[in-house]
């Protein structure tokens, strides 16, 4: 069956509903084409009529996934967004994540909620720093990865060089699924190794084959030197690369690789096919006292993201919950394990960017939005009553530490609420000094500070500025000896703060002072990451 139009495919046989879920993220370095690919996937699945590019001329439609005003102004993704749509009898939950390293915390936490990832690589630039970082997070959780090498319609590195770079830098085996015929101005289509056919750049079939040698009988192709070079390099790649193995892919050790162009829609339908046919169904979720199996009958889920003020008219606050097991139904009561309190979930919703619809029921693998007024935080586990805690949702030590300055002293209360809300969301980390009343924010990158100031001013009406306070390093501190920890805090009182959960945080002028404190206090652990509960 031809899959060049991915929306027109036969339904799958009925089975347990959670087995028909594919929950995945798209990860990449900024500008590799991730958000454009998101739009093309939605269009190929028939979910939207026209794909929007991130940057466009005045009057052009903006993308569905980048909905914040600042995202549309700057042409970047700032916050993860969720799109739920149907394709080929499956329900796909696509999490579009920020590529910019300044927002990597949001991305890291989002990756705890997916079962697979599509890694987008720019054909000209290859593996870039942020791609490497995100890949390492996927590796920590053994998340299966599909590799999409983008922008083959532009000049770039050769396919063999790209494969060699990915394998050596990521220590990841690759197996080709789609192979490009030429690049840039010479781009003449691609060879589909699954459906065994050759297609032109518009996705129209030119020839079919049982083995690659059959293509030497197609006069039109043999007379094309660009095609013959592509065929030769493909045969070399197949000789040196392993064949596809579903189990090895699901274990996160082997990645199918497709070459295409998100902007032109090249290979996008085949990417959807790869995800649908090979992508894993919902996987067990790490938790204590035991991992949560998706087939468990009781409902469990965890909050991986909180977004305030998606709808400025309603000042709303949405907790994004990844369901891990059971069949969730609207109106059911769930227990927040952290607080020990039950809550009735009366208005759960599914998302399509910032558009939403009521979710009457959902199963493992689904992403559900729960409106709340501050009762749910990132890292919270929701259950039908069992005391289970999902693990592996991190906070990272900030790389930039600033004191918050309020320009209108009458708005202290509003500022406190704004910073508290945005800390729950994961936009920033907020600390209070143990000596003095300073509010301190910690972020990964400078752009986060700009977003923070813009949102506090725009959503809460509180203008704030930031100033340096002589600290560059923050570390959570803990010890197996409670008395030793008390002595350390007493000795370092002026350098100590508390985070939003009142956990002690040591602030140092620079990494030398942080290392010195480690040497002086060997019974104290200085942590760069901390589990959120």
KOLVOBA-470746 format. One record per residue (C-alpha): residue in one letter; x, y, z. Coordinates in pm, 1 decimal. Layout:
% residues N
r X Y Z
A X Y Z .
...
***
This chain:
% residues 533
r X Y Z
X 0.0 0.0 0.0 .
X 125.9 345.5 -85.1 .
X 192.7 554.4 224.3 .
X 299.5 876.9 55.6 .
X -34.4 1015.2 175.8 .
X -11.1 906.3 539.0 .
X -366.1 1008.2 625.6 .
X -519.7 743.9 396.0 .
X -437.8 417.3 569.5 .
X -647.0 121.9 680.9 .
X -758.7 95.1 1047.6 .
X -575.1 -135.3 1288.2 .
X -741.9 -435.2 1452.6 .
X -898.8 -355.5 1789.6 .
X -688.5 -428.4 2096.5 .
X -636.6 -289.2 2447.7 .
X -667.5 90.2 2402.6 .
X -330.6 177.7 2558.8 .
X -153.6 -36.8 2297.5 .
X -280.7 205.2 2031.9 .
X -99.4 503.5 2187.7 .
X 228.7 647.4 2061.7 .
X 360.7 922.2 2286.8 .
X 671.2 1090.4 2153.5 .
X 878.5 1408.2 2157.2 .
X 1071.2 1585.8 1886.3 .
X 1420.5 1689.7 1998.5 .
X 1686.2 1894.5 1822.3 .
X 1925.3 2186.4 1831.6 .
X 1760.2 2527.0 1769.5 .
X 1690.7 2595.5 1399.3 .
X 1725.7 2231.5 1291.1 .
X 1360.3 2243.1 1177.2 .
X 1184.0 2078.5 1469.3 .
X 872.5 2295.4 1487.7 .
X 836.3 2293.3 1107.9 .
X 850.6 1912.7 1118.8 .
X 581.0 1911.5 1389.4 .
X 351.3 2108.6 1159.9 .
X 423.5 1877.3 865.3 .
X 350.1 1566.6 1072.2 .
X 14.9 1713.3 1174.8 .
X -65.6 1798.8 813.1 .
X 40.9 1453.1 685.4 .
X -185.0 1287.4 944.3 .
X -474.4 1505.3 829.0 .
X -488.1 1690.4 1162.3 .
X -445.1 2035.2 1004.7 .
X -508.4 2160.5 653.8 .
X -203.6 2378.8 609.1 .
X 132.7 2356.7 783.7 .
X 270.1 2682.9 918.9 .
X 636.6 2777.0 918.8 .
X 788.6 2926.3 1233.6 .
X 902.2 3243.9 1062.7 .
X 666.7 3389.7 807.5 .
X 587.0 3707.9 621.8 .
X 335.3 3947.7 770.3 .
X -8.1 3791.6 742.2 .
X 117.8 3434.7 714.9 .
X -36.7 3195.3 965.5 .
X 173.7 3105.6 1267.8 .
X 243.5 2750.4 1378.7 .
X -3.2 2559.7 1596.9 .
X 261.0 2445.9 1841.9 .
X 431.8 2782.6 1908.8 .
X 142.2 2974.9 2062.1 .
X 303.6 3214.8 2310.7 .
X 335.7 3572.3 2182.8 .
X 708.0 3574.3 2256.6 .
X 755.2 3249.6 2059.7 .
X 587.7 3399.6 1754.1 .
X 792.4 3721.8 1781.3 .
X 1127.7 3544.1 1809.7 .
X 1061.2 3241.5 1589.3 .
X 1168.3 2993.2 1858.8 .
X 994.4 2743.5 2085.7 .
X 1001.1 2857.2 2449.8 .
X 762.1 2612.9 2614.5 .
X 679.8 2250.2 2541.2 .
X 341.9 2208.3 2375.6 .
X 121.5 1900.8 2337.4 .
X -68.5 1791.7 2028.3 .
X -301.5 1489.3 2036.8 .
X -419.2 1356.7 1698.8 .
X -522.6 1033.4 1527.4 .
X -336.2 850.1 1251.6 .
X -379.4 500.6 1107.7 .
X -599.7 377.7 1393.4 .
X -352.8 510.6 1652.2 .
X -374.0 804.7 1891.7 .
X -52.0 1004.2 1873.7 .
X 54.7 1237.6 2154.2 .
X 322.9 1466.3 2015.9 .
X 522.9 1680.1 2258.4 .
X 701.4 1963.9 2079.1 .
X 987.1 2079.0 2302.3 .
X 1203.9 2392.1 2311.6 .
X 1532.9 2338.7 2129.4 .
X 1702.4 2642.6 2282.4 .
X 1940.3 2537.4 2560.6 .
X 1810.8 2815.9 2787.0 .
X 1487.3 2617.2 2819.5 .
X 1643.8 2274.4 2855.1 .
X 1483.8 2203.9 3195.4 .
X 1137.5 2209.6 3039.1 .
X 1263.9 1973.8 2769.6 .
X 1430.8 1733.9 3014.9 .
X 1112.6 1703.1 3217.7 .
X 903.8 1656.4 2904.3 .
X 1126.3 1364.4 2804.1 .
X 1019.3 1182.6 3123.2 .
X 668.0 1170.0 2975.9 .
X 742.9 1012.1 2634.5 .
X 803.4 659.7 2507.3 .
X 1001.5 757.1 2195.8 .
X 1174.0 1056.7 2038.8 .
X 1234.5 1185.5 1688.7 .
X 1581.5 1340.6 1673.7 .
X 1603.3 1609.3 1405.7 .
X 1950.2 1678.7 1266.0 .
X 2041.8 1953.7 1019.3 .
X 2212.8 1787.2 719.5 .
X 2464.4 2074.3 694.5 .
X 2551.0 2101.9 1065.0 .
X 2532.2 1744.1 1190.0 .
X 2532.7 1676.5 1565.2 .
X 2518.3 2004.1 1760.0 .
X 2568.8 2068.2 2131.3 .
X 2202.8 2076.3 2234.4 .
X 2124.1 1762.9 2031.6 .
X 2399.2 1586.2 2222.0 .
X 2262.0 1702.4 2559.5 .
X 1908.3 1591.0 2479.1 .
X 2027.4 1260.2 2341.9 .
X 2205.2 1192.5 2672.9 .
X 1875.1 1246.1 2858.2 .
X 1706.1 998.5 2621.8 .
X 1986.9 752.5 2684.4 .
X 1942.7 779.9 3063.5 .
X 1588.5 652.3 3014.9 .
X 1666.8 419.6 2717.2 .
X 1415.3 609.1 2503.4 .
X 1399.7 469.1 2147.0 .
X 1504.2 729.4 1888.8 .
X 1409.2 773.4 1524.0 .
X 1665.6 991.2 1343.7 .
X 1536.2 1242.1 1086.0 .
X 1813.0 1414.7 891.2 .
X 1650.3 1735.9 771.8 .
X 1714.9 1987.5 492.0 .
X 1844.0 1742.5 227.6 .
X 1709.4 1987.2 -32.0 .
X 1997.4 2217.3 69.4 .
X 2370.5 2162.1 42.6 .
X 2501.0 1959.8 337.0 .
X 2733.3 1683.5 449.5 .
X 2721.5 1353.9 261.7 .
X 2488.1 1085.6 400.3 .
X 2781.1 854.6 484.7 .
X 2966.3 1132.3 671.6 .
X 2650.9 1217.9 868.7 .
X 2593.8 855.2 964.4 .
X 2958.3 820.3 1066.6 .
X 2936.6 1135.9 1282.4 .
X 2612.8 1027.9 1453.9 .
X 2747.5 679.8 1526.5 .
X 3078.6 803.4 1664.6 .
X 2944.6 1098.1 1870.3 .
X 2637.8 922.6 2009.0 .
X 2760.8 562.4 2016.4 .
X 2429.9 469.7 1852.0 .
X 2380.0 212.3 1577.4 .
X 2186.1 337.0 1273.8 .
X 1993.8 155.3 1004.2 .
X 1876.6 337.4 688.7 .
X 1503.7 350.1 610.4 .
X 1495.7 630.1 351.4 .
X 1801.7 723.7 147.1 .
X 1834.3 1053.4 -41.7 .
X 1904.9 1076.2 -414.9 .
X 2143.8 1371.9 -426.3 .
X 2132.4 1688.0 -214.3 .
X 2071.3 2058.8 -258.8 .
X 2004.1 2155.7 -620.4 .
X 2068.8 1793.4 -726.2 .
X 1809.2 1647.9 -488.2 .
X 1604.5 1406.2 -696.6 .
X 1393.9 1210.9 -446.5 .
X 1461.2 915.6 -219.2 .
X 1479.8 538.0 -196.2 .
X 1228.3 383.0 47.4 .
X 1383.3 61.0 181.2 .
X 1069.0 -51.4 366.0 .
X 819.0 -25.7 80.1 .
X 1098.3 -99.7 -171.2 .
X 1036.8 182.5 -413.4 .
X 1201.4 494.7 -551.6 .
X 1011.4 823.0 -516.6 .
X 1052.9 1168.7 -662.8 .
X 1073.8 1476.8 -431.9 .
X 691.2 1505.9 -438.7 .
X 652.4 1149.8 -303.7 .
X 537.6 996.5 -633.6 .
X 664.6 643.3 -703.1 .
X 911.3 617.4 -994.7 .
X 1015.9 252.2 -962.5 .
X 973.2 -53.3 -740.7 .
X 1225.9 -323.9 -655.6 .
X 1275.3 -650.6 -468.9 .
X 1651.5 -601.7 -430.7 .
X 1855.3 -289.0 -507.1 .
X 2014.8 -464.3 -806.2 .
X 1671.8 -459.9 -977.3 .
X 1706.4 -81.3 -1013.2 .
X 1996.5 -131.9 -1254.5 .
X 1732.6 -248.3 -1505.4 .
X 1548.0 86.4 -1490.4 .
X 1695.4 284.4 -1779.7 .
X 1572.5 622.3 -1655.2 .
X 1757.0 572.9 -1324.5 .
X 2077.0 418.7 -1462.2 .
X 2119.0 717.4 -1697.8 .
X 2111.1 953.4 -1397.0 .
X 2461.2 992.9 -1241.8 .
X 2314.8 1143.6 -922.7 .
X 2098.9 832.8 -872.3 .
X 2389.0 596.5 -941.2 .
X 2603.6 775.3 -679.5 .
X 2315.9 750.5 -428.0 .
X 2274.4 378.9 -500.9 .
X 2645.6 316.2 -455.9 .
X 2660.7 499.8 -118.8 .
X 2345.4 322.1 -0.8 .
X 2500.2 -17.5 -77.4 .
X 2812.4 87.4 115.5 .
X 2596.2 199.1 410.1 .
X 2402.5 -128.5 412.9 .
X 2727.0 -326.0 406.2 .
X 2862.9 -151.1 715.8 .
X 2539.2 -95.4 914.5 .
X 2321.3 -349.1 1099.2 .
X 1977.5 -443.8 973.2 .
X 1670.7 -321.6 1158.8 .
X 1578.4 -511.0 1475.8 .
X 1264.6 -401.6 1661.8 .
X 1379.3 -517.1 2005.0 .
X 1717.5 -341.0 1977.6 .
X 1536.3 -22.7 1865.5 .
X 1295.0 -40.9 2161.0 .
X 1592.0 -82.9 2397.6 .
X 1731.2 246.9 2267.7 .
X 2044.7 102.2 2101.5 .
X 1947.6 119.4 1731.8 .
X 1793.1 410.5 1542.7 .
X 1618.5 396.0 1202.9 .
X 1739.1 693.1 996.4 .
X 1536.4 886.5 738.9 .
X 1657.8 1170.5 516.5 .
X 1405.8 1438.8 422.3 .
X 1297.3 1801.1 422.0 .
X 1041.4 1920.3 676.7 .
X 989.1 2248.6 491.8 .
X 907.8 2073.0 162.1 .
X 724.1 1783.9 331.4 .
X 972.2 1531.0 189.1 .
X 972.7 1195.0 376.7 .
X 729.8 1321.6 642.1 .
X 461.4 1061.6 563.5 .
X 722.0 785.2 584.2 .
X 838.2 922.6 919.5 .
X 480.1 889.7 1048.2 .
X 467.6 535.9 912.2 .
X 792.9 447.5 1092.2 .
X 658.5 586.2 1418.2 .
X 323.8 409.6 1380.7 .
X 462.5 69.5 1280.3 .
X 777.1 55.0 1493.8 .
X 726.7 313.1 1770.3 .
X 677.4 156.4 2116.0 .
X 342.5 143.4 2291.3 .
X 339.1 291.9 2646.1 .
X 628.7 158.6 2851.6 .
X 657.7 83.3 3226.5 .
X 719.0 400.1 3428.5 .
X 998.6 406.6 3692.1 .
X 846.8 451.4 4039.3 .
X 882.1 349.3 4401.6 .
X 810.4 100.1 4544.7 .
X 787.9 -65.5 4198.5 .
X 765.3 37.5 3829.6 .
X 413.2 106.7 3701.9 .
X 300.4 -129.5 3425.4 .
X 67.7 27.0 3163.8 .
X -157.7 -281.7 3190.4 .
X -225.8 -218.0 3562.4 .
X -598.9 -160.2 3617.6 .
X -569.3 123.8 3871.4 .
X -516.1 475.8 3735.7 .
X -177.2 637.4 3794.3 .
X -22.3 942.9 3634.9 .
X 235.0 1211.5 3705.9 .
X 263.5 1584.9 3646.2 .
X 558.5 1658.7 3416.4 .
X 469.2 2019.0 3338.6 .
X 256.5 2302.9 3471.5 .
X 157.9 2593.9 3247.2 .
X 1.3 2906.5 3394.6 .
X -212.6 3151.8 3200.4 .
X -247.8 2961.4 2872.4 .
X -580.7 3141.6 2851.8 .
X -514.8 3499.2 2970.2 .
X -891.0 3562.5 3004.1 .
X -930.0 3291.3 3267.2 .
X -594.4 3318.4 3451.6 .
X -588.9 2940.4 3435.7 .
X -327.8 2694.3 3551.6 .
X -298.7 2361.4 3374.6 .
X -108.0 2058.5 3504.0 .
X 0.5 1828.8 3219.2 .
X -35.7 1469.3 3338.4 .
X 111.2 1165.0 3167.4 .
X -111.2 865.8 3241.4 .
X 89.9 554.9 3329.2 .
X -183.2 295.1 3383.9 .
X -556.6 229.9 3414.6 .
X -854.7 387.8 3241.7 .
X -912.4 745.7 3351.7 .
X -1267.7 884.6 3334.0 .
X -1382.5 1241.0 3375.0 .
X -1513.1 1309.8 3726.6 .
X -1310.7 1040.5 3901.9 .
X -1126.0 1123.3 4225.5 .
X -748.4 1090.8 4233.5 .
X -509.3 1120.7 4525.1 .
X -209.2 1354.5 4510.7 .
X 50.6 1135.7 4682.2 .
X 266.9 1435.6 4785.0 .
X -9.3 1619.4 4968.6 .
X -215.7 1313.0 5062.3 .
X -530.2 1492.8 4942.0 .
X -796.4 1365.1 4703.0 .
X -918.4 1578.1 4413.8 .
X -1212.2 1537.7 4177.3 .
X -1098.3 1578.0 3816.2 .
X -1406.8 1731.7 3660.8 .
X -1267.8 1919.7 3357.8 .
X -973.5 1722.3 3216.4 .
X -870.0 1817.9 2863.9 .
X -681.5 1708.0 2556.6 .
X -465.8 1961.5 2373.6 .
X -387.4 2075.5 2028.0 .
X -131.5 2349.9 2094.9 .
X -329.9 2598.7 2304.4 .
X -665.4 2471.2 2175.4 .
X -836.8 2219.9 2400.4 .
X -1132.3 1984.1 2424.6 .
X -1289.9 1799.1 2715.9 .
X -1137.5 1455.2 2780.1 .
X -1416.0 1212.2 2875.9 .
X -1171.1 923.4 2915.2 .
X -802.9 849.8 2865.8 .
X -561.5 557.6 2900.9 .
X -192.4 491.9 2964.1 .
X 21.5 695.4 2727.4 .
X -226.0 982.8 2700.7 .
X -143.5 1337.6 2809.1 .
X -428.7 1503.4 2998.8 .
X -448.7 1863.8 3116.2 .
X -596.7 1920.3 3462.9 .
X -698.6 2277.5 3553.3 .
X -612.4 2361.3 3915.4 .
X -539.4 2655.7 4142.4 .
X -192.4 2568.6 4266.0 .
X -271.5 2225.0 4409.6 .
X -59.0 2038.7 4152.2 .
X 315.3 2081.4 4094.2 .
X 570.8 1927.5 3859.3 .
X 668.5 1584.8 3995.6 .
X 335.7 1511.0 4168.2 .
X 202.9 1154.9 4133.3 .
X -174.8 1102.3 4103.9 .
X -326.0 763.0 4187.1 .
X -655.8 592.1 4266.6 .
X -525.1 561.8 4621.3 .
X -201.1 361.3 4621.6 .
X 107.4 533.1 4768.5 .
X 323.4 523.1 4455.2 .
X 579.9 786.2 4360.4 .
X 697.5 825.3 4000.5 .
X 1073.7 887.0 3992.9 .
X 1321.1 1045.5 3754.5 .
X 1172.6 1396.6 3723.7 .
X 1467.0 1629.5 3782.5 .
X 1546.2 1981.0 3898.9 .
X 1882.8 2105.4 3773.4 .
X 2117.9 2339.8 3955.4 .
X 2087.6 2686.8 3796.1 .
X 2376.5 2835.0 3601.3 .
X 2267.9 3198.9 3648.0 .
X 2166.4 3334.0 3990.7 .
X 2007.7 3678.4 4027.4 .
X 1839.2 3886.4 4297.7 .
X 1490.1 4006.4 4199.8 .
X 1433.0 4382.1 4223.8 .
X 1074.4 4505.8 4248.5 .
X 1021.0 4852.5 4097.7 .
X 689.0 4903.7 4280.0 .
X 710.1 4813.8 4651.7 .
X 327.9 4803.0 4674.0 .
X 328.1 4488.5 4458.3 .
X 531.7 4258.1 4684.0 .
X 238.8 4018.0 4730.1 .
X 172.3 3995.0 4353.5 .
X 542.9 3937.7 4285.3 .
X 550.7 3658.1 4543.5 .
X 255.8 3487.4 4370.8 .
X 405.8 3537.0 4023.8 .
X 742.8 3388.0 4116.8 .
X 577.4 3103.1 4305.1 .
X 350.1 3018.8 4009.0 .
X 633.7 3029.2 3757.3 .
X 858.0 2818.2 3983.5 .
X 581.9 2553.2 4001.6 .
X 574.3 2567.3 3622.9 .
X 949.8 2513.4 3596.4 .
X 1015.5 2847.4 3419.1 .
X 1257.4 2938.8 3697.9 .
X 1374.7 2817.8 4034.8 .
X 1305.4 3046.7 4328.3 .
X 1513.3 3062.7 4645.5 .
X 1477.9 3263.3 4969.2 .
X 1789.1 3365.7 5161.3 .
X 1814.2 3228.8 5516.4 .
X 1962.0 3565.5 5616.3 .
X 1766.4 3861.8 5479.5 .
X 1446.7 3866.2 5276.3 .
X 1585.5 3858.6 4922.2 .
X 1400.1 3674.4 4649.6 .
X 1651.1 3493.3 4428.5 .
X 1586.5 3329.5 4092.1 .
X 1803.4 3063.6 3932.1 .
X 1790.2 2985.7 3559.8 .
X 1984.6 2784.0 3305.0 .
X 2021.6 3063.1 3045.3 .
X 1990.8 3438.8 2996.7 .
X 1686.0 3406.4 2771.4 .
X 1496.2 3248.4 3060.6 .
X 1540.5 3572.9 3257.6 .
X 1391.2 3771.9 2968.8 .
X 1094.4 3535.4 2947.1 .
X 1050.7 3548.4 3323.8 .
X 1047.2 3931.0 3333.8 .
X 810.3 3950.2 3035.1 .
X 564.8 3700.4 3183.4 .
X 566.7 3851.8 3534.7 .
X 495.7 4193.1 3379.9 .
X 245.4 4072.6 3118.7 .
X 50.5 3813.7 3318.9 .
X 70.9 3957.2 3671.3 .
X 119.5 4331.0 3606.3 .
X 441.3 4341.1 3812.4 .
X 750.8 4502.0 3654.6 .
X 1072.6 4343.9 3789.5 .
X 1444.5 4367.4 3716.5 .
X 1737.9 4146.1 3810.0 .
X 2077.6 4220.8 3960.1 .
X 2389.4 4018.3 4024.4 .
X 2451.2 3923.9 4387.4 .
X 2800.1 3771.9 4374.6 .
X 2692.6 3406.1 4352.4 .
X 2753.6 3188.9 4046.3 .
X 2697.0 2836.9 4180.9 .
X 2401.2 2676.3 4360.5 .
X 2406.5 2325.7 4507.1 .
X 2146.4 2137.4 4707.9 .
X 2302.8 1997.2 5023.6 .
X 2216.5 1682.1 5214.1 .
X 2386.7 1441.3 5451.3 .
X 2326.4 1106.0 5615.4 .
X 2422.7 1279.5 5941.1 .
X 2148.2 1534.1 6030.6 .
X 2367.4 1700.1 6295.6 .
X 2648.6 1753.1 6044.9 .
X 2401.7 1915.6 5804.3 .
X 2281.7 2148.7 6082.9 .
X 2643.0 2243.8 6162.7 .
X 2713.6 2314.1 5794.5 .
X 2403.8 2535.1 5759.3 .
X 2492.5 2725.3 6078.2 .
X 2851.0 2779.4 5961.7 .
X 2745.8 2891.7 5612.5 .
X 2430.5 3084.3 5709.9 .
X 2503.2 3389.1 5488.0 .
X 2557.6 3158.6 5189.2 .
X 2244.2 2953.0 5246.1 .
X 1898.5 2968.4 5091.7 .
X 1591.1 2745.5 5068.9 .
X 1412.9 2631.5 4753.2 .
X 1034.7 2622.1 4706.2 .
X 1020.7 2288.9 4893.4 .
X 1229.8 2438.5 5179.1 .
X 1528.6 2217.3 5091.9 .
X 1863.3 2381.4 5185.4 .
X 2069.7 2528.0 4900.8 .
X 2434.4 2636.0 4925.3 .
X 2529.7 2942.6 4718.2 .
X 2895.2 2989.8 4622.2 .
X 3077.0 3282.7 4456.6 .
X 3223.5 3047.4 4197.1 .
X 3311.6 2682.9 4136.9 .
X 3640.2 2715.7 4330.9 .
X 3450.5 2804.4 4650.5 .
X 3201.8 2523.1 4585.6 .
X 3489.0 2273.6 4550.0 .
X 3651.3 2412.9 4864.1 .
X 3329.4 2358.1 5062.4 .
X 3318.4 1997.2 4937.2 .
X 3671.5 1936.3 5067.0 .
X 3603.1 2104.2 5401.5 .
X 3276.8 1916.5 5459.8 .
X 3327.4 1557.1 5334.7 .
X 3007.5 1428.1 5500.0 .
X 2791.8 1674.6 5303.0 .
X 2669.2 1588.4 4953.3 .
X 2656.0 1882.6 4709.2 .
X 2396.7 1799.9 4440.5 .
X 2363.1 1941.8 4088.0 .
X 2030.4 1764.3 4031.5 .
X 1748.5 1691.3 4268.9 .
X 1443.0 1474.1 4227.3 .
X 1114.0 1663.9 4226.5 .
X 836.5 1514.2 4442.1 .
***
